[in-house]
Amino acid sequence: MMTYLPEVYRGFMQQFPEVAESYEDLADNCHNWGPLDEKTRRLVKLGIAVGLSSEGAVRSHTRRALEEEISPIEIRHAVLMALTTAGFPAMIAAIKWIEEVIGKHQQ
């Protein structure tokens, strides 16, 4: 389970608890369906977040990956692969975000 939730998401959960619960159920069902292992699923989600240039999602999936003992080098590799698909701006921004999360995690 995630140990950190952004303030905006905590507010969403308080304001719309039924919707938040339904969203979390859907997310769990999508995450757990199919043959991909946990590490692969987490890195795929990180890659999607990079492609969307979603700072919050990149940070969230990086934190969760680290909590699941995915190494910083594996996370960096997943983000670097976005260079030729999502483009340099999305990849370089994500590098900054993941490095900040990795740095906090290592403290």
Secondary structure as UniProt FT lines:
FT   HELIX           7..15
FT   HELIX           17..32
FT   HELIX           38..51
FT   TURN            52..53
FT   HELIX           55..67
FT   TURN            68..69
FT   HELIX           72..80
FT   HELIX           81..84
FT   TURN            85..86
FT   HELIX           88..106
//
